[in-house]
Amino acid sequence: MVEQKLRATLITGRTIEQGVGKELGKGSVEYYDSCAVCFFDKSDMQKIGIKNGSTVKVTSKYGSVIVKAQRYPWGTNPGMVFIPCGSWANCITGDETFSMGMPLFKGFPVEVESAPNQPVLTLDELLLKQFGRNSL
């Protein structure tokens, strides 16, 4: 049975591909392809009826973002999703620091659902929508 939403724990972090994309420029295709993505365990993808390349909406208490779904290339991690550091991850991470000086980027709850008719925004579109400005 396909569920409507997946409750998961979000982890954000760096990847080699994200680092290469950043060096090529945040407006590059490589940066977009490596950051506007959410990695899933295969079993979690099956639960909500998505495949590699499907668009999904990831929602936290801080906001939501549309990204492409990809299966974990690093093994199995049911109940956990991973989004590389970047503007797409920043849309759903908060600014609360809990007196530590650094916001949480790992280990907080999100809901993920299929979003087949919603586009993954480019960096400029995302910045304009979320923050009211473009990258220039």
C-alpha positions in Angstrom: 0.0 0.0 0.0 1.3 3.4 -1.0 1.3 6.0 1.8 0.6 9.7 1.3 3.5 11.0 3.3 6.7 9.6 4.7 7.8 10.8 8.1 11.6 10.8 8.3 14.6 12.3 9.9 16.5 14.8 7.8 20.3 14.9 7.6 22.1 17.6 5.6 25.7 17.4 4.7 28.4 17.9 2.1 29.0 15.6 -0.9 31.8 15.5 -3.4 29.3 16.3 -6.2 28.0 19.3 -4.2 31.6 20.5 -3.7 32.4 20.2 -7.3 29.2 22.0 -8.3 30.0 24.8 -5.8 33.5 25.3 -7.3 32.0 25.4 -10.8 29.5 28.1 -9.6 26.2 28.0 -7.8 24.5 28.8 -11.1 25.9 25.8 -12.8 24.0 22.7 -13.8 26.3 20.6 -11.7 25.5 22.5 -8.6 21.7 22.3 -9.3 21.9 18.6 -10.0 23.9 17.9 -6.9 22.0 20.1 -4.4 18.3 20.1 -5.5 18.0 16.4 -4.6 16.8 14.3 -1.7 18.3 10.8 -1.1 16.1 8.0 0.2 16.3 4.4 1.2 14.7 2.2 -1.4 12.1 0.9 1.0 11.0 4.5 1.8 10.7 5.3 -1.8 8.4 2.4 -2.3 6.3 3.4 0.7 5.3 6.7 -1.0 5.4 5.4 -4.6 8.3 7.4 -6.0 11.3 6.5 -8.2 14.6 8.0 -9.0 14.0 11.4 -10.6 10.5 11.9 -9.2 9.8 15.3 -7.7 9.0 15.3 -4.0 8.0 18.0 -1.5 10.0 17.9 1.8 8.4 19.8 4.6 9.7 20.7 8.1 8.4 23.1 10.7 10.6 25.7 9.1 9.3 25.5 5.5 9.1 23.2 2.4 11.0 22.7 -0.8 10.6 20.7 -4.0 13.5 18.5 -5.0 14.3 15.4 -7.1 14.3 12.0 -5.4 17.3 9.7 -5.6 18.0 6.3 -4.0 20.8 6.3 -1.5 24.1 5.2 -3.2 25.6 4.6 0.3 23.6 1.6 1.6 20.4 1.5 3.5 19.0 4.0 5.9 15.2 3.5 6.3 13.5 6.4 8.0 16.3 8.9 7.1 16.5 11.3 4.2 19.6 13.3 3.1 19.8 16.6 1.3 23.2 18.1 0.4 24.0 21.5 1.8 22.8 24.3 -0.3 19.9 26.7 -0.9 17.4 23.9 -1.2 18.3 22.4 2.2 18.4 25.9 3.7 14.7 26.3 2.9 13.8 23.6 5.4 16.4 24.2 8.1 15.7 26.7 10.8 17.7 29.6 12.3 17.3 28.5 15.9 20.7 28.0 17.5 19.6 26.8 21.0 22.4 29.1 22.4 25.1 27.2 20.5 25.6 29.7 17.8 24.9 27.2 15.0 21.5 26.0 13.7 20.6 22.4 13.5 21.4 20.8 10.1 20.9 17.2 11.2 18.4 15.0 12.9 15.1 16.8 12.8 11.7 15.6 11.6 10.4 16.1 8.1 7.5 14.8 6.0 8.0 13.9 2.4 5.4 13.4 -0.2 5.2 12.9 -4.0 4.9 16.2 -5.9 4.6 15.0 -9.6 3.3 18.3 -11.0 5.6 20.7 -9.2 8.9 21.8 -10.7 12.2 21.9 -8.9 13.1 25.6 -8.9 16.4 26.9 -10.3 18.6 28.7 -7.8 17.4 32.1 -8.9 13.8 31.1 -8.8 14.2 29.5 -5.4 16.0 32.6 -3.9 13.3 34.9 -5.3 10.5 32.8 -3.9 12.0 32.0 -0.5 14.0 35.1 0.2 12.7 37.8 -2.1 15.9 38.2 -4.1 18.0 36.5 -6.8 21.6 35.3 -6.6 23.1 38.5 -8.1 
